[in-house]
Amino acid sequence: MTTETTPRLRADARRNRDRIITAAQAVFTERGTEVPMEEVARTAGVGVGTLYRRFPDRDSLIRAVAHDAFSSVLEDTRATIEQEPDAWRALSQILHRGMALRTVVRLTVLSSRARALINADPNTEAVNNEFMALVDDLVKRAQADGTLRDDISTGDIAVLSSLALQGVQALPEELRTVAPARYIAVLLDGLRADNSRPLPGRPISAQEVVVRTPEVDV
């Protein structure tokens, strides 16, 4: 009996975990990371006890959501680069991605608590660093190809895409799913090399947009 039931229990536990992570990603993206844990459980369709067995506190859930979101973005980025040899088109496709990128933006831009937890998590940091390195390589390749303006850097693109994705939070729900594609398209038009009007200031590097927060908000 133990042999037959153990795999089933493990499969059920995995499904519950996946449902909680998916629900938390959606809820955190739309409403921030301070949403009551009971609301996350309700959205996931599990009991509060089940949620706390998998994630004993809010911080552990935030870390799991962040790692899953970053990993999803990284996996998609790898696949895009493998399938699309043209650097500009690959970069455009990556910037047009939806939920995972919005989750990353929501966690790292608006919540100092989440940002501190993510910065302190070496696993998530490693995934984020690899993602930024891949984007940085695309930026340099696109500039070498003459398709991306040369007075821009990876940090600029990270900040601009964050602003475009985060700005839709104030819109009605029915617009939040369609607006990002519009604003990312406008962003990409401004990044093209044939838009030659000089930018003020200097390019911002990827390293400069990594915000370190010394303490976790309580």
PyMOL commands that set and color helices and strands:
alter all, ss='L'
color gray80, all
select helices_A, chain A and resi 2-31+37-44+48-54+58-83+87-95+99-110+112-119+122-145+154-170+173-176+179-191+207-209
alter helices_A, ss='H'
color red, helices_A
deselect
rebuild
show_as cartoon
